[in-house]
Each structure stands twice: as structure tokens, then as C-alpha cells.
């Protein structure tokens, strides 16, 4: 049992540190990680209501509204009427927001590529296998 707990702790620490290091690579420090998460979701999935975004990010609607307000102020997203229901307001990514997401992804992939290209073929294969397992864990 102790060996399993050691693995769990080591994995948690390693994933957390790697995640923080990758998140540091963004197009600018103008937006927070939480705001970037919302921006990336809108870029990936298209327009959403504030309520839908709050549910997806597991935050309260007022908290999400603050994130969206900051993104609107920065010109990264825009609010507009829903094409399906004129009473609803949806949030969509702007061209500036799309550029921010694209550049941030490029920087993150470049940073990670620079670190993994010097690994041995065996180490890269181990990471490839581990990434499948980690995705399964995250999706469970």
C-alpha cells in the first residue's frame, strides 16, 4: 500500500509542477489562467452562455461573469444575442482572442517540444504510453 501511495504522491506532484510550468507559457500575462481556460473553451467549442461556461468550469455564475467581463474589456471575447433565443446572451471569441489562444498553444507546444526532443526513444515511448493512461484517469 505504501508503494501505491508513493506513486500517487509522486504523480500528483509531477503533474502539478509540469502543469504550472506549461501554463506559464502564454502569449501575455494580461489574462489569468481561469480566464484563459474560458477563452480556450470558447475557441474550441464556439459561443456559450455565461451559465454554460460557469457549469463547464465548475464556478458560480457571478464568478464566471467577472471572468467574462475581464475578457470583454481586453477585447478577447464579445457578448451578443443568441441566434436561437433573443432573450439569451452568448459569449463568443473575437479575432484577438483566437490569436491569443493560437499563440499561447504554439508557445506551450514549443516549450514542451524543446524539452522532449532530447529524450531517448524509450523515454518518449514511455511518455506516449503514460499520456494515454493520464488522459483515461482525467476522463474517469
Order of alpha helices (4+ residues) and beta strands (2+ residues): alpha-alpha-alpha-alpha-beta-beta-alpha-alpha
